[in-house]
């Protein structure tokens, strides 16, 4: 028994020596690990709470949009932008509100919402949607250079066809037929061959006389077909992955 007592005493002495040397560091490590675990759990709880509150506000905004209740939609969107700008709901709310403001003929407010998405959204696709819609408004306002600047920005392949199509409209309206035909040709190449919208793009391209386009003339012929881009039919949206979100 004495031998065993001696061995146990030696182990205790070794443990005491180890604790004297490393005890503070071990306690610090334990505290840090516990703090990290608590921090991660707290962050998850806070993020979930933020997401839940943002989702509730977005649901209220969606309901307001269905009812065409602009004041209620503005309030919900403002809260999302102010308190939950880091969530995916805020830029989506801005896109919805921009549509409502456009319908209410408040183009300046609609542009402000779209610009917010362009500047603040973290999702590239939402930025590209906002740029496209902003370009539509700029084209309507005859701000062709600004519209083209947005359309020339880098964008994903799913948006290539609709961007090129709208670019052709802007170039036609700006009196640059050769470039307009090239843009329409790009759009035709990018649209799915089964898309009914391809025929509409073809009509617009055919409305720009090839002879003038080849000569590089910047003068627009005095014919009804070449006076500007054909109107966009609501019944034939582009058959692209972006079609649903780009439709106004």
N, C-alpha and C positions, 0 to 999 in steps of 0.2 A: 504493500500500500504506500509505503514511504516513497518508492520509486515513482509511482504514478503521481503522487502529490508533488514531487519535484518536477516532473514533466509538465504538469498543469501550471505550476508556478512559473516555469520558464516561458510557457506560451502566454501567460498573463503579462509577464514582463515584456515580452516581444510586442504584444498588442498595445501595452501602455506606451512603449517607445515609439511604435508606429503612429499611435494617436497623437503623441506629443509633437511629432514631426509633421504629420499630414492631417491632423484632425481639423484644423481651421479650413484648409483647402477642401477637404471632403464636405464639410458643412456648407461651404460657399457653393460648391458644385450642386449639392442637393437643393439648396435654396434657388439657385439659378434654374435648374431643371423644373422645379415646381412652379416658379414664376413664368417660365415659358409655356408650360402646360396650361396654367390658368389664363395666360395672355391669349393663347390660341383659342381656347374655349370661349373666352370673353369676346374675341374678335368674331368668331363664328356666330355667337349669339347676337352681337350687335349688327353684323351684316345681314343675318336672317331677319332681324327686326326692321332694319332699313328697307330691305327688299319687300317685306310684307306691307309696310306703310306706303311705299312707293307704288306697289301693285294696287292698293286700295284707291289711291289718288288717280292712278291711270284708268282704273275701272270707272271712276266718277267722270273723268274727262271723256272717255269713250261713250258713256251714257249721254253726256251733254252734247257730244257731236251728233249722236243719233237723233237727238231732239232739236238740233240746231240752236242750242242754248249757248251763245257765244260768251256771255259774262261768266257763266259757271265754268266753261271750258278754260277761259283765261285764268280764273282763280286756281283751278287745279294745276294747270301748266306752270303758273308762276310758283306755286309751292314746290312742284317737282324740280324746277330749275334752281330754286333757292336752297332747298334742304336735301335734295337727292340727285344732284347733278352728276354724281359719280355712277349712278345706276343706268341701266339700259332703257329705263322708262322715260327719263327726261328728254332725250333727243327724239324719241318716238312721239312723245306728247307734243313737242315743238312742231313736228311734221304735220300732226293732226290739226293743231291750232292754226298753222299756216294755211292749210286748206280751208278751214272755216273762215279765216280772215280774208282770204282771196274771194270766197263766195260772197262775203259781205262787202266786197269792193274796197277793202282796206289793204291795198297792195303794199304800202310802205310797211305796215305791221307784218304782213306775210313775209316780206323780204327779210325783216329783222329776225323772225323765227328761223328762217332757212339759214341765214348767216350764222346764227347761234349754233345750229347743228354742224355747219361746215367748220366752225372754229372750235367747238367743244366736244363733239361726239368722239367716242373712242373706237367705234366700229366703222371700219372703212366703207362698208356697204351703205350705211346711213349717210355718210358724207357724200357719197357719189349720187345718192338719190336727191339729196338737198341741192347739190350743184346742178343736176339736171333740171330740177324744178325752178331753181333760180334763173338758169339760162332761158327757160321758157318765158319767164316774166320779163327778163331783160330784152328778149327778142320782141315781145309784144310792145315794149317801150321804145323800140328802135335803137336800143343800145347794143348794136351789133358787135362791136369790138369787145365789150365786156362779156357778152354772151359767149363769144368765141374763146375768150381767155379761159372761162370756166370749162368749156367743152374740150379744150386742148389739154386740160390737166390730166395727170395720170389716172386711169380708171381700169377696173377689172374687165376681163373678157366678157362676162355676162352683160355688161353695159355697153360693149363696143358698138353693137348695131344701132341702138337707140341714140347714142351719143353722135355717131356719124350721120344718122338721119337728121337730127336736129341741127347739126353743124351745116349740112347741106341747105336747110331752110334759112339759117342765118346768113350764109354766103350768098344765096339767091337774093334775099332781101337787101343785102348790102351791095348788090350789083357786081358780084364776082362769079360769073357763070361757070368759067372753066374749073375753078376750085369747087364750086357747088356740085358739078357733075362728078368730080372725083370723090367727093364726100358721099354722094348717093351711091356710087359704085362700091365704095367700101361698105356702106350699110347693106347693100344687096348681098355682098359676099359674106357678111357676118350673120345675117338673118338665117334662120333655119329655112331650108328649101320648102317646107310645108307651111310656113307662116303665111297667112292671108295678107299680112301687112306688106310683104315683098311687092305685091302688085301695086300697092299704093305708092311705095317708094319709086317703083319703075315709072309710074305715071308722072311723078314729080321730076324725075331725071329727064324723061322725054320732053317735058315742058321747057327745058333749057335747050335751045337749039344747038346742035353739035357744032355747026360751022362757027358760031360765035364763040363757043367754048374753046374750040381748037385755036382760034385766032388770038385768044388771050385778051380779047376786048373786055373792058370793064363796063361798057355801056349795056344796059338791059334793053332788049328789044321792046318796042312799043306794041306788045301783043298781050291779050288778056292772060294767056297761059304763063308768060314769063314775068308778069308783073310782080310776082312774089310767090312764096311757098304755098302750096295748096293747103287748105284747112285740114286739121287732123280729125279724122272721124272717131267719135267716141265708141262706135260699134266695132272697131277693128284695132284693138290694142296690139302692140308687138308681141309676137310669140317667142319671148325670151324669158329666162328665169327672173329678170327684173320687171317683167310686165306688170305684175300685180301691184307692186309698190310704186311704180312710176305713174300708174294711171291716176289722173287727177280727179 
